Amino acid sequence: MEQIRTFIAIEIPASIQQQIALLQNRLKSVGEGISWVKTNNIHLTLKFLGDVPVNLMQQVIEATEKACADLKSFNLEIAGTGFFPDAKRPRVLWVGCEEKSGTLQKIHQNLDLVLSNLGFEKQSRRFSPHLTIGRVKDPRKLGDIPHLMQQMPFVTDKFVASEVIVMKSQLHPAGSIYTPLAKIKIEKL
């Protein structure tokens, strides 16, 4: 049966993606050993579903619509940098997402609930909103990247998150290709 690698996300405005690209370029100048996420692929993942059977996709879209129903659009601030799991053993480099109203957490909880009814596992670890900007391939070549990330402040303009996207992800040697399958509008503030 045909399957579609799928995740649910919020897209980041191009202006903020460009600010992140400048950050990536600055970090590239002080170290290596990282596979950098392409600027236009930077997004906020709300829920990764993995391979979804094609015949289940409409139900996934409808469940996402249900998870977003009755919620208001919200301000999202992209600020701060960090690592998973930590600075001593970095595997993923990220930029943080801050949201004060609680709507982002609510969307995530709603998605976990409605998608669990379709057989998708609930997320066991705490939801930590972030934008992945790079994946460490060789920790020995990082140079000053961890130190610079801890010292350098990173803050962008806030933006209004007003839609959630069900996204198809195709893996390619040159990087993933993302294609929106459905865009779900969130009611205006």
Secondary structure as a PSIPRED ss2 file (coil, helix, strand):
# PSIPRED VFORMAT (PSIPRED V4.0)

   1 M C   1.000  0.000  0.000
   2 E C   1.000  0.000  0.000
   3 Q E   0.000  0.000  1.000
   4 I E   0.000  0.000  1.000
   5 R E   0.000  0.000  1.000
   6 T E   0.000  0.000  1.000
   7 F E   0.000  0.000  1.000
   8 I E   0.000  0.000  1.000
   9 A E   0.000  0.000  1.000
  10 I E   0.000  0.000  1.000
  11 E E   0.000  0.000  1.000
  12 I C   1.000  0.000  0.000
  13 P C   1.000  0.000  0.000
  14 A H   0.000  1.000  0.000
  15 S H   0.000  1.000  0.000
  16 I H   0.000  1.000  0.000
  17 Q H   0.000  1.000  0.000
  18 Q H   0.000  1.000  0.000
  19 Q H   0.000  1.000  0.000
  20 I H   0.000  1.000  0.000
  21 A H   0.000  1.000  0.000
  22 L H   0.000  1.000  0.000
  23 L H   0.000  1.000  0.000
  24 Q H   0.000  1.000  0.000
  25 N H   0.000  1.000  0.000
  26 R H   0.000  1.000  0.000
  27 L H   0.000  1.000  0.000
  28 K H   0.000  1.000  0.000
  29 S C   1.000  0.000  0.000
  30 V C   1.000  0.000  0.000
  31 G C   1.000  0.000  0.000
  32 E C   1.000  0.000  0.000
  33 G C   1.000  0.000  0.000
  34 I E   0.000  0.000  1.000
  35 S E   0.000  0.000  1.000
  36 W E   0.000  0.000  1.000
  37 V C   1.000  0.000  0.000
  38 K C   1.000  0.000  0.000
  39 T H   0.000  1.000  0.000
  40 N H   0.000  1.000  0.000
  41 N H   0.000  1.000  0.000
  42 I C   1.000  0.000  0.000
  43 H E   0.000  0.000  1.000
  44 L E   0.000  0.000  1.000
  45 T E   0.000  0.000  1.000
  46 L E   0.000  0.000  1.000
  47 K E   0.000  0.000  1.000
  48 F E   0.000  0.000  1.000
  49 L E   0.000  0.000  1.000
  50 G E   0.000  0.000  1.000
  51 D E   0.000  0.000  1.000
  52 V E   0.000  0.000  1.000
  53 P E   0.000  0.000  1.000
  54 V H   0.000  1.000  0.000
  55 N H   0.000  1.000  0.000
  56 L H   0.000  1.000  0.000
  57 M H   0.000  1.000  0.000
  58 Q H   0.000  1.000  0.000
  59 Q H   0.000  1.000  0.000
  60 V H   0.000  1.000  0.000
  61 I H   0.000  1.000  0.000
  62 E H   0.000  1.000  0.000
  63 A H   0.000  1.000  0.000
  64 T H   0.000  1.000  0.000
  65 E H   0.000  1.000  0.000
  66 K H   0.000  1.000  0.000
  67 A H   0.000  1.000  0.000
  68 C H   0.000  1.000  0.000
  69 A C   1.000  0.000  0.000
  70 D C   1.000  0.000  0.000
  71 L C   1.000  0.000  0.000
  72 K E   0.000  0.000  1.000
  73 S C   1.000  0.000  0.000
  74 F E   0.000  0.000  1.000
  75 N E   0.000  0.000  1.000
  76 L E   0.000  0.000  1.000
  77 E E   0.000  0.000  1.000
  78 I E   0.000  0.000  1.000
  79 A E   0.000  0.000  1.000
  80 G E   0.000  0.000  1.000
  81 T E   0.000  0.000  1.000
  82 G E   0.000  0.000  1.000
  83 F E   0.000  0.000  1.000
  84 F E   0.000  0.000  1.000
  85 P C   1.000  0.000  0.000
  86 D C   1.000  0.000  0.000
  87 A C   1.000  0.000  0.000
  88 K C   1.000  0.000  0.000
  89 R C   1.000  0.000  0.000
  90 P C   1.000  0.000  0.000
  91 R C   1.000  0.000  0.000
  92 V E   0.000  0.000  1.000
  93 L E   0.000  0.000  1.000
  94 W E   0.000  0.000  1.000
  95 V E   0.000  0.000  1.000
  96 G E   0.000  0.000  1.000
  97 C E   0.000  0.000  1.000
  98 E E   0.000  0.000  1.000
  99 E C   1.000  0.000  0.000
 100 K C   1.000  0.000  0.000
 101 S C   1.000  0.000  0.000
 102 G C   1.000  0.000  0.000
 103 T H   0.000  1.000  0.000
 104 L H   0.000  1.000  0.000
 105 Q H   0.000  1.000  0.000
 106 K H   0.000  1.000  0.000
 107 I H   0.000  1.000  0.000
 108 H H   0.000  1.000  0.000
 109 Q H   0.000  1.000  0.000
 110 N H   0.000  1.000  0.000
 111 L H   0.000  1.000  0.000
 112 D H   0.000  1.000  0.000
 113 L H   0.000  1.000  0.000
 114 V H   0.000  1.000  0.000
 115 L H   0.000  1.000  0.000
 116 S H   0.000  1.000  0.000
 117 N C   1.000  0.000  0.000
 118 L C   1.000  0.000  0.000
 119 G C   1.000  0.000  0.000
 120 F C   1.000  0.000  0.000
 121 E C   1.000  0.000  0.000
 122 K C   1.000  0.000  0.000
 123 Q C   1.000  0.000  0.000
 124 S C   1.000  0.000  0.000
 125 R C   1.000  0.000  0.000
 126 R C   1.000  0.000  0.000
 127 F C   1.000  0.000  0.000
 128 S C   1.000  0.000  0.000
 129 P C   1.000  0.000  0.000
 130 H E   0.000  0.000  1.000
 131 L E   0.000  0.000  1.000
 132 T E   0.000  0.000  1.000
 133 I E   0.000  0.000  1.000
 134 G E   0.000  0.000  1.000
 135 R E   0.000  0.000  1.000
 136 V E   0.000  0.000  1.000
 137 K C   1.000  0.000  0.000
 138 D C   1.000  0.000  0.000
 139 P H   0.000  1.000  0.000
 140 R H   0.000  1.000  0.000
 141 K H   0.000  1.000  0.000
 142 L C   1.000  0.000  0.000
 143 G C   1.000  0.000  0.000
 144 D C   1.000  0.000  0.000
 145 I H   0.000  1.000  0.000
 146 P H   0.000  1.000  0.000
 147 H H   0.000  1.000  0.000
 148 L H   0.000  1.000  0.000
 149 M H   0.000  1.000  0.000
 150 Q H   0.000  1.000  0.000
 151 Q H   0.000  1.000  0.000
 152 M C   1.000  0.000  0.000
 153 P C   1.000  0.000  0.000
 154 F C   1.000  0.000  0.000
 155 V E   0.000  0.000  1.000
 156 T C   1.000  0.000  0.000
 157 D C   1.000  0.000  0.000
 158 K C   1.000  0.000  0.000
 159 F E   0.000  0.000  1.000
 160 V E   0.000  0.000  1.000
 161 A E   0.000  0.000  1.000
 162 S C   1.000  0.000  0.000
 163 E E   0.000  0.000  1.000
 164 V E   0.000  0.000  1.000
 165 I E   0.000  0.000  1.000
 166 V E   0.000  0.000  1.000
 167 M E   0.000  0.000  1.000
 168 K E   0.000  0.000  1.000
 169 S E   0.000  0.000  1.000
 170 Q E   0.000  0.000  1.000
 171 L C   1.000  0.000  0.000
 172 H C   1.000  0.000  0.000
 173 P C   1.000  0.000  0.000
 174 A C   1.000  0.000  0.000
 175 G C   1.000  0.000  0.000
 176 S C   1.000  0.000  0.000
 177 I E   0.000  0.000  1.000
 178 Y E   0.000  0.000  1.000
 179 T E   0.000  0.000  1.000
 180 P E   0.000  0.000  1.000
 181 L E   0.000  0.000  1.000
 182 A E   0.000  0.000  1.000
 183 K E   0.000  0.000  1.000
 184 I E   0.000  0.000  1.000
 185 K E   0.000  0.000  1.000
 186 I C   1.000  0.000  0.000
 187 E E   0.000  0.000  1.000
 188 K C   1.000  0.000  0.000
 189 L C   1.000  0.000  0.000
